[in-house]
Amino acid sequence: MERKIDIIKNDEGNSIAVVNSIRFKGKRSINWNEVEGYLKQYIGTVTESNETVYIGSDLPDEYTGSNYTAKLKGALAKAKANAAQGIPEMIQIAGNGRVQENLAKKHAYNAKFGWHRYDSRFALPIFDDKGTILRYNVFRAELVIRHAADKKLYLYDIINIKKETSTPLEH
């Protein structure tokens, strides 16, 4: 399945990465192993936003196996799984950057210089019974980026995914 991601602005001027397909489907649960396999294609890629962000080999495992992901159910689990398709664009449009000191010993090397957090948005299509897109649901998310000992920034996870309650995007 080909990646087709558009970047648009909503009425408030916020950029949104619009994912135009649902790759990871599931009535009951998401196959996180499939998501992890999909994410491996990004390893070694670089996305330019306000800063250069790299995709390291730890992203697929953390993205699919984090405590945050384990707690996700239903629509939010499906949203995180399918957001994986728009990761480069979500990094590109990210804003509202914040920096946090690293406090966990287990991240003393891989986040030696702390954590950067950015807000981003993505939209996923809602289909009718015939497979026609009716509208898009918009989600806000927080990108967690580690500032490693090599002084590079690496995407670590996407957390705090919330569906926006404003009017969904019309197709």
Secondary structure, DSSP 8 states (H G I E B T S, - for coil): ----EEEEE-TTS-EEEEE-S--S--SS---HHHHHHHHGGGTT-EEESSSEEEE-TTHHHHHHHSHHHHH--HHHHHHHHHHGGGHHHHHHH-EEEEEE----GGGTTTTTT-EEEEEEEEEEEEE-TTS-EEEEEEEEEEEEEEE-TTS-EEEEEEEEEEE--S--EE-
